[in-house]
């Protein structure tokens, strides 16, 4: 198939592109604006493939989006392009509304125009696959799980913008008949993760000998999903999923944030001991919490397991070991990003 991936230079998008080029026969057009979080070096291993192409563009630009779709003639559009960092959404919500809502509308409008030109089997097989987050469901108590029927209850500007984009995609399916798919995933981690998110931030700060900032009391719980497991799930969904359906993708790996940080420290202690012989855990410091910080996320991935045959391969223990080892072996990748951006700066404190 020919697949157009929006946001293919981002963390999950680049993992999907690498997976499709390395493990399938699909052709890929990577359509990415190359914002601060888009890094083409994440795709160096597949950049020379004759089945891979890159086009720089903004999903809010109707003309450029239409040109990319008409040029690539995709069988599938996987829409990952988004502003995704909760802290940044607190400081500057406007970019999230523009990219996540207006951009998704622009993609849907162009996809609908394109789909209406297709005939026969090509029209029947076309899919618009929107990749979203479990944060649209709000915050859980100590028990329970998010399912595909959980009511939406977004709590941050980021999650509200993603909830809105989910609703737009669903509406284009119901109203116009566009064959759409939606996936909502739990927290991803793994190689090539931009170093402003929890796990890569802790790794790079630990290695720099800096304090490891843990929000609040560190008891917030997330369900962690190794990114390569996630992109396998995405392939299952756009190849075998039923149009109009939503699938939740989770890693069955709930951990408190403080547990995650301590696990990272323990692995670093073993793989790259501090020169003074102390533990990296001594660098942990508690800082002011994020406003409106959701307490717990957890996904029930039974539907995608039963209907599409997907389940995660990596446990949190195996995935986090691979992740820390990758960052130790690929300092050039993330040190260049730190030199060019202020990824490690604290954001999201609000007024």
C-alpha positions in Angstrom: 0.0 0.0 0.0 0.9 3.6 -0.3 0.8 5.3 3.1 0.9 9.0 3.9 2.2 9.6 7.4 1.6 13.1 8.9 4.1 13.9 11.6 6.5 11.3 10.4 9.5 13.1 11.8 8.1 13.1 15.4 8.6 10.4 18.0 5.8 8.0 17.2 5.6 9.0 13.6 9.3 8.3 12.9 8.9 4.9 14.7 6.0 4.1 12.4 7.9 5.1 9.3 11.0 3.1 10.3 8.7 0.1 11.0 6.9 0.3 7.7 10.1 0.6 5.7 12.0 -2.0 7.6 9.3 -4.6 8.1 6.7 -4.3 5.3 6.6 -3.6 1.6 4.5 -0.5 1.9 5.5 2.8 0.4 5.6 5.8 2.7 5.4 9.6 2.2 6.4 11.4 5.4 4.6 14.8 5.6 6.0 16.9 8.4 6.3 20.6 9.2 9.6 20.0 11.1 8.7 21.9 14.2 11.0 21.8 17.3 10.0 18.2 17.9 10.5 17.0 14.3 13.9 15.4 13.7 14.9 14.0 10.3 17.9 12.3 11.9 15.4 9.9 13.5 14.9 8.5 10.0 18.5 8.2 8.8 18.3 4.4 8.8 15.5 4.4 6.1 16.1 7.7 4.3 17.8 6.0 1.3 15.0 3.5 0.8 13.3 3.8 -2.6 10.0 3.2 -0.8 10.4 6.3 1.4 9.9 10.0 0.5 9.8 13.2 2.6 7.8 16.3 2.0 7.9 19.3 4.3 4.6 21.0 4.9 2.0 22.2 7.4 -1.2 20.3 8.0 -3.0 23.6 8.4 -2.0 24.6 4.8 -4.9 23.4 2.6 -3.0 23.8 -0.7 0.1 22.0 0.5 -1.9 19.2 2.1 -4.0 18.6 -1.1 -0.8 18.6 -3.2 0.8 16.0 -0.9 -2.3 13.7 -1.1 -2.6 14.1 -4.8 1.1 13.4 -5.3 1.2 10.3 -3.1 -2.2 8.8 -4.0 -2.4 7.1 -0.6 -4.4 4.0 0.3 -4.0 5.0 3.9 -3.5 8.3 5.7 -2.1 7.9 9.2 -2.5 11.2 11.0 0.0 11.7 13.8 1.0 15.3 13.3 0.1 17.2 16.6 1.3 19.4 19.3 1.6 16.9 22.2 3.3 18.2 25.3 0.9 19.0 28.1 3.2 21.5 29.8 3.5 23.5 26.6 -0.2 23.5 26.2 -0.6 25.2 29.5 1.9 28.0 28.5 0.6 28.4 25.0 -2.8 26.7 24.2 -3.2 28.5 20.8 -0.7 26.4 18.9 -2.5 23.3 20.1 -5.9 24.5 18.9 -4.5 25.5 15.6 -2.5 22.3 14.9 -4.7 19.7 16.6 -8.1 21.0 15.7 -7.7 23.2 12.6 -5.0 20.9 11.2 -7.1 17.8 11.6 -10.0 19.6 9.9 -7.8 20.5 7.0 -6.6 16.9 6.7 -10.1 15.6 6.8 -11.4 18.0 4.2 -8.6 17.1 1.8 -8.9 13.4 2.5 -12.6 13.5 1.8 -12.1 15.4 -1.5 -9.5 12.8 -2.5 -11.5 9.8 -1.4 -14.5 10.9 -3.5 -12.3 10.7 -6.6 -11.5 7.0 -5.9 -13.5 4.2 -7.5 -14.2 0.6 -6.8 -11.8 -1.4 -4.6 -9.5 1.6 -4.0 -12.4 3.6 -2.5 -13.5 0.6 -0.4 -10.0 0.0 0.9 -9.1 3.6 1.7 -8.6 4.5 5.4 -8.1 7.8 7.3 -6.4 6.7 10.6 -6.3 9.3 13.4 -3.8 8.6 16.2 -4.9 10.1 19.6 -4.3 9.7 23.3 -5.9 8.2 26.4 -5.7 11.7 28.0 -9.0 12.6 26.3 -10.8 10.4 28.9 -9.7 12.5 31.9 -8.4 11.0 35.2 -9.0 7.7 36.8 -9.2 6.9 40.5 -7.3 4.1 42.1 -9.2 1.4 40.2 -10.7 1.0 36.7 -9.6 1.3 33.1 -10.3 3.4 30.1 -12.2 1.5 27.4 -13.5 2.5 24.0 -16.8 3.5 25.6 -15.4 5.7 28.4 -16.9 9.2 28.2 -14.6 12.0 27.2 -13.5 14.3 30.0 -10.3 16.1 28.9 -8.6 18.2 31.6 -5.7 20.1 29.9 -5.6 22.3 26.8 -3.7 19.5 25.1 -6.2 16.7 25.9 -9.1 19.0 25.0 -7.6 19.7 21.6 -7.1 16.0 21.0 -10.6 15.2 22.1 -11.9 17.8 19.7 -9.9 16.3 16.9 -11.3 12.8 17.7 -14.8 14.2 17.5 -14.1 15.8 14.1 -12.8 12.5 12.7 -15.8 10.6 14.0 -18.1 13.2 12.6 -16.5 13.0 9.1 -17.1 9.3 9.3 -20.8 9.6 10.3 -21.8 12.5 8.2 -19.7 12.1 5.0 -19.0 8.3 5.1 -15.3 8.8 5.1 -13.8 5.4 6.2 -12.1 6.6 9.4 -10.3 4.8 12.3 -9.3 6.2 15.7 -6.7 4.8 18.1 -6.2 6.2 21.7 -2.9 5.1 23.2 -1.3 5.3 26.6 2.1 7.0 27.4 4.7 6.0 24.8 8.5 5.7 25.5 11.5 4.4 23.6 14.3 5.4 21.3 14.3 8.9 19.6 11.9 10.4 22.2 12.3 14.2 22.3 14.0 15.0 25.6 11.3 17.1 27.2 9.1 14.1 28.1 9.6 12.3 31.5 11.8 9.3 30.6 14.2 10.9 28.2 14.4 14.0 30.3 15.4 12.0 33.4 18.1 10.1 31.4 19.7 13.2 30.0 19.5 15.2 33.2 20.9 12.3 35.2 23.9 12.0 32.8 24.5 15.7 33.1 24.6 15.5 36.9 21.5 17.8 37.2 18.5 17.5 39.6 15.8 15.1 38.4 12.6 17.0 38.7 9.6 14.9 39.9 6.3 16.7 39.8 4.3 16.9 43.1 4.8 13.8 45.2 5.5 11.5 42.2 2.4 9.3 42.8 0.7 10.1 39.4 0.2 6.8 37.5 0.7 6.2 33.8 0.3 3.1 31.6 3.6 2.8 29.7 3.7 1.6 26.1 6.9 0.8 24.2 6.8 2.8 21.0 7.7 -0.1 18.7 4.7 -2.1 20.2 2.5 0.9 19.5 3.5 1.2 15.8 2.8 -2.5 15.3 -0.7 -1.9 16.7 -1.2 1.0 14.3 -0.3 -1.3 11.4 -2.9 -3.9 12.7 -5.5 -1.2 12.9 -5.1 0.4 9.4 -4.7 -3.0 7.7 -7.5 -4.9 9.6 -9.6 -2.5 11.6 -13.2 -1.9 10.8 -14.0 1.7 9.6 -15.8 3.8 12.1 -14.2 1.9 15.0 -12.0 3.1 17.9 -9.3 1.0 19.4 -7.4 1.6 22.6 -3.7 0.7 22.7 -2.0 0.2 26.1 1.0 -1.5 27.4 -0.4 -3.2 30.6 2.4 -1.4 32.5 1.1 1.0 35.1 3.8 2.7 37.1 3.9 5.7 39.4 6.1 8.5 38.1 8.5 8.1 41.0 8.8 4.4 40.3 9.7 5.2 36.7 12.4 7.7 37.7 13.9 5.3 40.2 13.9 2.5 37.6 15.8 4.7 35.2 18.3 5.6 37.9 18.9 2.0 38.8 19.6 1.0 35.2 22.0 3.9 34.8 23.7 2.9 38.0 24.4 -0.5 36.5 25.1 0.5 32.8 26.9 3.9 33.4 27.9 4.3 37.1 28.5 7.8 38.4 32.2 8.8 38.8 31.7 9.4 42.5 30.2 6.0 43.0 26.8 7.4 44.2 23.4 6.5 42.9 21.7 8.7 40.3 18.6 8.5 42.6 20.4 11.0 44.9 19.6 13.6 42.1 15.9 13.2 42.5 14.2 16.4 43.6 10.5 17.2 44.0 9.2 20.3 42.3 5.9 22.2 42.0 3.2 20.1 40.4 1.6 20.7 37.0 -1.7 22.6 37.3 -4.6 20.1 36.9 -2.3 17.1 36.8 -4.3 14.0 36.1 -3.8 11.4 38.8 -4.0 8.1 36.8 -4.4 6.7 33.3 -4.8 3.0 32.5 -6.1 1.4 29.3 -7.9 -1.9 28.8 -6.6 -3.1 25.4 -8.9 -6.1 25.2 -10.7 -5.0 22.0 -7.6 -4.7 19.8 -6.3 -8.0 21.3 -9.5 -9.9 20.6 -10.5 -8.3 17.3 -7.2 -7.6 15.6 -4.8 -10.0 17.4 -2.4 -7.4 18.8 -0.7 -7.4 22.1 2.5 -5.8 23.4 5.7 -7.7 23.2 7.8 -5.6 25.6 7.2 -5.5 29.3 8.0 -2.3 31.0 11.2 -3.8 32.4 12.5 -4.9 29.0 11.4 -1.8 27.3 12.9 0.6 29.8 16.2 -1.3 29.7 16.3 -1.0 25.9 15.4 2.7 26.1 18.2 3.7 28.6 20.7 1.6 26.7 19.7 3.4 23.4 20.2 6.9 25.0 23.6 5.9 26.3 24.6 4.7 22.8 23.2 7.6 20.9 24.4 10.7 22.7 25.0 12.5 19.4 21.3 12.4 18.5 20.0 13.9 21.7 22.9 16.2 22.5 22.5 17.9 19.2 18.8 18.5 20.1 19.7 19.9 23.5 22.2 22.2 21.9 19.6 23.6 19.4 16.6 23.8 21.7 15.6 24.4 25.3 13.9 21.0 25.6 14.9 20.5 29.2 13.4 23.8 30.4 10.6 23.6 33.0 7.2 24.5 31.5 3.6 24.3 32.4 3.6 26.1 35.8 0.8 28.4 34.6 0.3 32.0 35.9 
